[in-house]
Amino acid sequence: MSEGTPDRPVLALTLGEPAGIGPDLAVDAWMARKTQDIPAFAFVGPAWLLKQRAKLMSRTISTVDVRAEDARDIFDTAIPCLDTVPERPVEASVPNPGNADLVTGSIETAVELVHSGRCSAVVTNPIHKKVLSEAGFSHPGHTEFLGELSQRVFGVTARPVMMLAAPDLKTIPVTIHVALRDVFALLTTDLIVETGRIVAHNLQTRFGIDQPRLAVSGLNPHAGEDGLMGNEDADIIRPAVEQLVAEGIAASGPYPADSMFHASARNQYDAALCMYHDQALIPVKTLAFDKAVNVTLGLPFVRTSPDHGTAFDIAGSGRANPSSLIAALRMAELMSAAMTGGSQSI
């Protein structure tokens, strides 16, 4: 029951952290095709690892090492795998920095497959930043690494923007993977404006929203309360909102973050620009933990990801919920169709 236009290239699904639940999710997302519409994907990782994990999970699967061009044809009968890495020790729930090359290599290959037209979009399984850092990985997360790959593979200088998308809420952190104490030094009017432009453009071109409405959060409690709780809202954020409006973008704010996310408030905007990581992620994960999708805007290709971590404690147990990955696969299919003139809307 895989969905998507039959002649469209498949999605490239990365390995993620091999000791985490990424392989589990790939197995269960593929098995869900029996009862749900699942976009056809190719697993950019070793078939032997999926077989190992499926055995731990008491699942029966078939895998085939194939070319990306042939992946759609066999998706209904086997998981197409696009990597022939020799077998090596990978233990569920036991991360090993020595396997970092599997993780980064999968991401690089997926981006190259999209660049060549053999896959339509990149869907990434969760990585573990600390494990990669111990192996010498210099980026704080997926988002920044994908920005580098945009330059290296596509020859495009990109400013990647993280968006968390749930059925009833889209949020964007203006500052991303940084300590909270560093937010005040990093936050500038120009950064907010640049982020707002990228978000508005992508909501139009990839989500089919003709005139996106952006609600901009404050930084301090009560959006500063006229300077009583800080001047950043008046001195940095409000000028950014005014500039976005002057450029024809339907932006408003800054609003107190504690009153932006109830149902009637969410009806007033299409996306919320938030000033730091948790301000954006907490409301989305509270409303739709199993259905939220991490989308990277501002790239020359579509990238989505489940909005959760590696969950080492349940890897291999069969208890990982594939709902967020399935939502990420569906969103990637719709976004890539929209970019190529498809009629689907999100």
C-alpha positions in Angstrom: 0.0 0.0 0.0 2.9 2.4 -0.6 1.8 5.8 -1.7 3.3 8.4 -4.0 3.5 8.9 -7.8 4.7 5.6 -9.2 7.4 7.2 -11.4 8.8 9.4 -8.7 12.2 8.5 -7.1 11.9 6.9 -3.7 12.8 8.7 -0.5 16.3 8.2 1.0 15.9 7.0 4.7 19.2 7.3 6.6 20.5 4.9 9.2 20.7 7.2 12.1 22.5 6.1 15.3 22.9 2.3 14.7 22.6 1.5 18.4 19.4 3.5 18.7 15.9 3.0 17.4 16.6 4.1 13.8 16.8 0.5 12.5 13.7 -0.4 14.6 11.7 2.4 13.0 12.8 1.5 9.5 11.6 -2.1 10.1 8.3 -1.1 11.5 7.6 1.7 9.0 8.1 -0.8 6.2 5.9 -3.4 7.9 3.2 -0.8 8.3 2.8 -0.7 4.5 0.5 -3.7 4.9 -2.2 -1.6 6.6 -1.2 2.0 5.9 -0.2 4.2 2.9 3.6 4.5 3.4 5.7 6.4 0.8 8.3 4.1 -0.8 11.7 4.6 0.8 15.2 3.1 0.4 17.2 2.5 3.5 20.6 4.1 3.2 22.3 1.6 5.5 23.4 -2.0 5.7 20.8 -4.8 5.1 22.6 -7.0 7.7 21.9 -4.4 10.5 18.2 -4.4 9.7 18.1 -8.2 9.7 19.9 -8.2 13.1 17.5 -5.7 14.6 14.4 -7.4 13.1 15.4 -10.6 14.8 15.8 -8.9 18.2 12.3 -7.4 17.6 10.8 -10.7 16.6 9.9 -9.3 13.2 10.1 -11.1 9.9 11.4 -9.0 7.1 13.0 -9.3 3.7 15.8 -7.0 2.5 17.5 -6.5 -0.9 20.6 -4.6 -1.8 19.5 -2.6 -4.8 20.3 0.5 -6.9 18.1 3.5 -6.0 16.6 3.4 -9.4 15.1 -0.1 -8.7 14.1 0.5 -5.1 10.4 1.4 -5.8 9.9 -1.8 -7.7 10.7 -4.0 -4.8 9.4 -1.9 -1.9 6.2 -3.9 -1.5 8.1 -7.2 -1.1 11.4 -6.2 0.6 13.2 -3.3 2.2 15.4 -1.8 -0.5 18.9 -1.1 1.0 21.5 1.1 -0.7 24.6 0.3 1.4 26.8 -2.7 1.3 29.0 -1.9 4.4 30.7 -5.1 5.6 29.2 -6.5 8.8 30.7 -5.2 12.0 29.7 -5.3 15.7 26.6 -3.1 16.4 24.9 -3.7 19.7 21.4 -2.3 20.3 21.4 0.2 23.2 25.2 0.3 23.3 26.5 3.4 21.3 30.0 3.1 19.9 31.9 6.2 18.5 33.7 3.7 16.3 30.5 3.4 14.2 30.2 7.2 13.6 31.3 6.7 10.0 28.2 4.6 9.3 26.1 7.5 10.6 27.7 10.3 8.7 28.3 8.2 5.6 24.6 7.4 5.4 23.7 11.1 5.6 26.2 12.1 2.9 25.1 9.3 0.6 21.4 10.3 1.0 22.2 13.9 0.0 24.2 12.7 -3.0 21.3 10.4 -4.1 18.9 13.4 -4.0 21.4 15.6 -5.9 21.7 12.9 -8.6 17.9 12.6 -8.9 17.9 9.0 -7.9 16.0 9.8 -4.6 13.5 12.6 -4.1 14.1 13.7 -0.5 16.2 12.9 2.6 14.5 11.5 5.7 16.9 11.2 8.6 16.7 8.8 11.5 17.8 10.2 14.9 21.5 10.6 15.6 23.2 10.9 19.0 25.2 14.1 19.0 27.5 13.2 21.9 28.5 9.9 20.4 29.4 11.7 17.1 31.2 14.4 19.0 33.4 11.8 20.7 34.3 10.5 17.2 35.4 14.0 16.1 32.2 15.2 14.3 32.4 19.0 14.4 28.7 19.9 13.9 26.2 20.3 16.8 23.5 18.5 14.9 21.9 17.3 11.7 20.8 20.8 10.7 24.2 22.3 10.6 25.8 19.3 8.8 23.1 19.4 6.1 24.1 23.0 5.6 27.7 22.0 4.9 26.5 19.2 2.5 24.4 21.7 0.6 27.7 23.5 -0.2 29.8 20.4 -0.8 27.3 18.4 -2.8 25.0 20.9 -4.4 27.4 23.9 -4.6 24.8 26.0 -2.8 25.5 28.2 0.2 22.5 27.5 2.5 21.3 28.9 5.8 19.4 25.9 7.2 16.5 26.6 9.4 14.9 24.1 11.7 11.1 23.8 11.7 9.0 21.5 13.9 5.8 20.6 12.2 2.8 19.0 13.8 -0.8 18.8 12.5 -1.9 21.9 14.4 1.4 23.8 15.0 4.6 24.8 13.2 7.4 26.3 15.2 10.9 27.6 14.3 13.7 28.2 16.8 15.8 31.2 15.6 18.8 30.0 17.6 19.1 26.2 17.7 21.7 23.9 19.3 23.3 26.4 21.7 23.3 26.7 25.5 20.6 29.0 26.8 23.2 31.4 28.3 24.5 32.0 24.7 21.1 32.9 23.2 21.3 36.6 24.3 24.7 37.1 22.5 23.6 35.3 19.3 20.1 36.8 18.9 20.1 39.8 16.5 17.5 41.7 14.5 19.2 40.5 11.3 19.1 36.8 12.3 15.4 37.0 13.1 14.7 38.8 9.8 16.7 36.3 7.8 15.0 33.4 9.5 11.6 34.9 8.8 12.3 35.4 5.1 13.4 31.7 4.8 10.4 30.5 6.6 7.9 32.6 4.6 9.5 31.6 1.3 9.5 27.9 2.2 5.9 27.9 3.5 4.9 29.3 0.1 7.0 27.0 -2.1 7.0 23.7 -0.1 3.7 23.9 1.9 1.4 25.8 -0.5 0.6 28.7 1.8 0.1 31.7 -0.4 0.5 34.4 2.3 2.1 32.8 5.4 1.3 34.4 8.7 4.3 34.5 11.1 3.8 35.0 14.9 7.1 36.1 16.5 7.6 35.2 20.2 9.3 37.4 22.7 12.5 36.4 24.5 11.8 37.5 28.1 8.8 36.7 30.3 5.8 38.7 29.1 7.8 39.8 26.1 9.8 42.1 28.4 6.8 43.9 29.8 7.9 47.3 28.4 11.4 46.8 29.6 10.6 45.7 33.1 12.0 42.2 32.3 14.6 43.1 29.7 15.0 45.3 26.7 15.7 42.6 24.0 12.1 42.3 23.0 11.9 46.0 22.2 15.4 46.6 20.9 16.0 43.4 18.9 12.8 41.5 18.2 10.3 44.3 17.5 12.5 46.0 14.8 12.8 42.6 13.1 9.0 42.2 13.0 8.7 45.7 11.6 11.3 45.0 8.9 9.6 41.7 7.9 6.3 43.6 7.6 7.9 46.3 5.5 9.1 43.5 3.1 5.5 42.3 2.7 5.6 39.4 5.1 2.6 39.0 7.4 4.6 39.0 10.6 3.4 40.1 14.0 4.7 40.3 17.6 6.6 40.0 19.7 4.1 38.0 21.8 4.6 36.5 25.3 5.6 32.9 24.6 3.4 31.6 27.4 0.2 32.6 25.6 1.1 31.8 22.0 0.3 28.1 21.8 -3.3 27.6 23.1 -5.9 26.6 20.4 -7.4 30.0 19.7 -3.9 31.6 19.4 -2.7 29.0 17.0 -5.6 29.8 14.7 -4.1 33.3 14.1 -0.8 32.2 12.4 0.7 29.6 10.2 4.1 29.3 12.0 5.6 30.6 15.2 9.2 32.1 15.2 10.6 31.3 18.6 13.8 32.7 20.0 15.5 29.5 21.3 15.3 25.7 21.1 13.1 24.7 24.0 10.7 27.6 23.4 9.9 26.1 20.0 10.1 22.4 20.8 8.2 22.1 24.0 4.8 23.1 22.7 5.1 20.9 19.6 6.2 17.9 21.6 3.5 18.4 24.1 0.8 18.6 21.5 2.0 15.9 19.1 5.0 14.0 20.4 4.4 10.9 18.1 3.3 12.9 15.1 5.6 15.9 14.9 8.2 16.2 12.2 11.5 18.0 12.1 11.9 19.8 8.8 15.0 21.6 7.6 14.1 24.7 5.6 16.5 26.8 3.5 18.2 23.8 1.8 18.3 23.0 -1.9 16.6 19.7 -1.1 13.8 18.4 1.1 14.8 17.0 4.5 12.5 15.7 7.2 13.1 13.7 10.3 11.1 12.2 13.3 11.0 14.6 16.2 12.5 12.5 18.8 15.8 11.0 19.9 17.7 7.7 19.7 15.9 6.1 22.7 18.8 3.7 23.5 16.8 2.2 26.4 14.2 0.6 24.1 16.4 -0.1 21.0 15.7 -3.7 19.8 12.8 -4.2 22.1 10.1 -3.7 19.4 8.5 -0.9 21.5 9.6 2.1 19.5 6.7 3.9 18.0 7.2 4.6 14.2 4.4 7.2 14.0 6.8 10.2 13.8 8.9 8.5 11.2 5.9 7.7 9.1 4.7 11.3 9.4 8.2 12.4 8.3 8.1 10.1 5.3 4.7 11.4 4.3 5.7 15.0 4.7 8.9 14.5 2.6 6.8 12.9 -0.2 4.4 15.8 -0.2 7.1 18.5 0.0 9.2 17.0 -2.8 6.0 16.8 -4.9 5.3 20.4 -4.2 8.8 21.5 -5.2 8.5 19.7 -8.6 5.1 21.1 -9.4 3.0 18.3 -8.0 -0.6 19.0 -7.0 -0.4 17.7 -3.5 -0.8 20.1 -0.6 0.4 19.8 3.0 
